[in-house]
Amino acid sequence: MKELYLVVGLGNPGKKYRDTKHNVGFDMINLLAEKLNVKVEKIKHQSLYGEITINGEKVILIKPQTYMNNSGISVRGFADFYKIPIENIIVVYDDIDIPIGNIRIRKKGSAGSHNGMKSIIYHLKDDNFPRIRIGIGKPSGEKDLINHVLGAFSKEARELVDDSILRASKAIEEIMNTDLEKAMNIYNS
């Protein structure tokens, strides 16, 4: 039987949030969908989703529409409905503790300060799933965290983060084509 994978890009729905730092997970899903020629526009479990086969593996790409802090509701819905093994759920999201331009792939771990990840871990009751964190850098000066993550990138930072998003999409393909270890060896920066 073929494996089934769920690739989750975290973000917030709506035009207001489209180009914000918090939406790099959505940006990665959009790029991957474009590269793989799949539309992520069907609706299920409070998410936009699309399905594709990569290297013989069925892959569901989702963008939860619950707003970041409730992302776990959508992820749990897909995991339960399709009976997806926890290790086949890959979450892509922004991380302030990683410099802009870098990505980090991990097999498992805590949510850190990320509310979307806290929601997913809470709803899955497990943190043993892979994740790709895209660096958005820390806020500068007096800027608070909420304004930072919901703010746009500067032109220079946008170019760096677009490169990170491209590498994250290639890492997803590497995971499907070989495995997580190889993707970590190639793409962890």
C-alpha positions as CSV (number, residue, x, y, z in Angstrom):
1,M,0.0,0.0,0.0
2,K,1.2,3.5,-0.8
3,E,2.2,5.9,1.9
4,L,0.0,8.9,2.5
5,Y,1.6,12.2,3.5
6,L,0.1,15.5,4.7
7,V,2.1,18.6,4.0
8,V,0.8,21.5,6.1
9,G,1.7,25.1,5.4
10,L,0.8,27.4,8.3
11,G,-0.6,30.9,7.9
12,N,-3.6,33.1,8.2
13,P,-6.4,33.4,5.6
14,G,-7.4,36.6,3.8
15,K,-5.8,39.4,1.9
16,K,-4.8,41.3,5.1
17,Y,-2.2,38.6,6.0
18,R,-1.1,37.5,2.5
19,D,2.4,38.8,2.4
20,T,3.2,38.7,6.1
21,K,6.0,36.9,7.8
22,H,3.5,34.6,9.6
23,N,2.3,33.3,6.2
24,V,5.6,31.7,4.8
25,G,4.0,28.3,5.3
26,F,1.1,29.2,2.9
27,D,3.7,30.7,0.5
28,M,5.6,27.4,0.5
29,I,2.4,25.4,-0.2
30,N,1.6,27.9,-3.1
31,L,5.1,27.4,-4.6
32,L,5.0,23.6,-4.3
33,A,1.5,23.5,-5.8
34,E,2.7,25.6,-8.7
35,K,5.8,23.5,-9.3
36,L,3.7,20.3,-9.1
37,N,0.8,21.7,-11.1
38,V,-1.8,21.0,-8.5
39,K,-4.5,23.4,-7.3
40,V,-5.0,23.9,-3.6
41,E,-8.5,25.1,-3.6
42,K,-10.8,22.2,-2.5
43,I,-12.3,22.6,1.0
44,K,-12.2,20.0,3.7
45,H,-11.6,20.1,7.5
46,Q,-11.6,23.9,7.5
47,S,-8.6,23.9,5.0
48,L,-7.9,24.6,1.4
49,Y,-6.3,21.5,0.0
50,G,-5.0,19.7,-3.1
51,E,-3.9,16.1,-3.7
52,I,-1.0,14.8,-5.9
53,T,1.3,11.8,-6.2
54,I,5.0,12.4,-5.8
55,N,7.3,9.4,-6.5
56,G,4.4,7.0,-5.9
57,E,3.4,8.6,-2.6
58,K,0.0,10.3,-2.2
59,V,0.5,13.8,-0.9
60,I,-2.2,16.1,0.4
61,L,-1.1,19.8,0.6
62,I,-3.2,21.9,3.0
63,K,-3.5,25.5,4.1
64,P,-5.6,25.6,7.3
65,Q,-8.2,28.4,7.2
66,T,-8.8,28.4,11.0
67,Y,-6.3,31.2,11.6
68,M,-2.9,30.3,13.0
69,N,-3.8,29.7,16.6
70,N,-6.3,27.0,15.7
71,S,-4.3,25.2,13.0
72,G,-4.5,21.9,14.9
73,I,-8.2,21.6,14.3
74,S,-7.6,21.2,10.5
75,V,-4.5,19.0,10.9
76,R,-6.3,16.7,13.3
77,G,-9.3,16.5,10.9
78,F,-7.1,15.3,8.0
79,A,-5.0,13.0,10.2
80,D,-8.1,11.3,11.6
81,F,-10.1,11.1,8.3
82,Y,-7.2,9.6,6.3
83,K,-5.6,7.8,9.2
84,I,-2.2,9.4,8.4
85,P,0.7,8.2,10.5
86,I,2.1,11.0,12.7
87,E,5.5,10.7,11.1
88,N,3.9,11.4,7.7
89,I,2.6,14.8,8.7
90,I,5.1,17.5,7.7
91,V,4.4,21.1,8.9
92,V,6.1,24.2,7.4
93,Y,6.0,27.4,9.4
94,D,7.8,30.6,10.3
95,D,10.4,30.8,13.1
96,I,11.7,34.0,14.7
97,D,14.7,32.1,16.2
98,I,16.1,31.3,12.8
99,P,17.8,34.1,10.7
100,I,16.1,35.2,7.5
101,G,17.4,33.1,4.6
102,N,17.8,29.9,6.7
103,I,15.6,26.8,7.1
104,R,15.7,24.0,9.6
105,I,14.3,20.6,9.3
106,R,13.6,18.5,12.4
107,K,12.1,15.0,12.9
108,K,10.1,16.2,16.0
109,G,10.2,18.6,18.8
110,S,8.4,21.2,20.9
111,A,6.3,24.1,19.6
112,G,8.6,26.7,21.1
113,S,6.7,30.0,21.1
114,H,4.8,29.3,17.9
115,N,1.0,29.2,18.6
116,G,0.2,27.3,15.4
117,M,2.5,24.5,16.4
118,K,1.1,24.6,20.0
119,S,-2.3,24.0,18.5
120,I,-1.2,21.2,16.3
121,I,0.7,19.4,19.1
122,Y,-2.3,19.9,21.4
123,H,-4.8,18.4,18.9
124,L,-2.6,15.6,17.7
125,K,-1.5,14.9,21.3
126,D,2.0,14.2,19.9
127,D,5.0,16.1,18.7
128,N,6.7,13.3,16.8
129,F,6.1,14.7,13.3
130,P,8.6,16.4,11.0
131,R,8.7,20.1,10.5
132,I,10.4,22.6,8.3
133,R,11.0,26.0,9.9
134,I,11.6,29.0,7.7
135,G,13.6,31.8,9.4
136,I,11.9,35.2,9.6
137,G,14.4,36.7,12.2
138,K,13.7,38.4,15.5
139,P,11.9,41.8,15.8
140,S,14.3,44.7,15.9
141,G,14.3,47.4,18.6
142,E,11.1,48.0,20.4
143,K,8.9,46.2,17.8
144,D,6.7,43.6,19.5
145,L,6.4,40.0,18.4
146,I,2.8,40.3,17.0
147,N,3.6,43.3,14.9
148,H,6.8,41.6,13.7
149,V,5.1,38.3,12.6
150,L,2.1,40.1,11.1
151,G,4.3,42.6,9.3
152,A,5.6,42.4,5.7
153,F,9.2,41.8,4.7
154,S,11.5,44.5,3.4
155,K,12.4,44.0,-0.3
156,E,15.8,42.6,0.6
157,A,14.4,40.2,3.3
158,R,11.7,39.1,0.9
159,E,14.3,38.0,-1.6
160,L,16.1,36.0,1.1
161,V,12.8,34.4,2.4
162,D,11.7,33.5,-1.1
163,D,14.9,31.6,-1.5
164,S,14.2,29.8,1.8
165,I,10.7,29.0,0.6
166,L,12.1,27.5,-2.6
167,R,14.6,25.4,-0.6
168,A,11.8,24.3,1.8
169,S,9.7,23.1,-1.3
170,K,12.8,21.2,-2.6
171,A,13.2,19.6,0.9
172,I,9.6,18.4,0.7
173,E,10.3,16.8,-2.7
174,E,13.5,15.3,-1.3
175,I,11.6,13.7,1.6
176,M,9.2,12.2,-0.9
177,N,11.9,11.0,-3.3
178,T,14.4,9.7,-0.7
179,D,13.8,10.3,3.0
180,L,13.8,12.9,5.8
181,E,17.4,12.2,6.8
182,K,18.7,13.0,3.4
183,A,16.6,16.2,3.2
184,M,18.0,17.2,6.6
185,N,21.6,16.6,5.4
186,I,21.1,18.7,2.3
187,Y,18.9,21.6,3.4
188,N,19.6,22.3,7.1
189,S,21.5,25.5,7.1
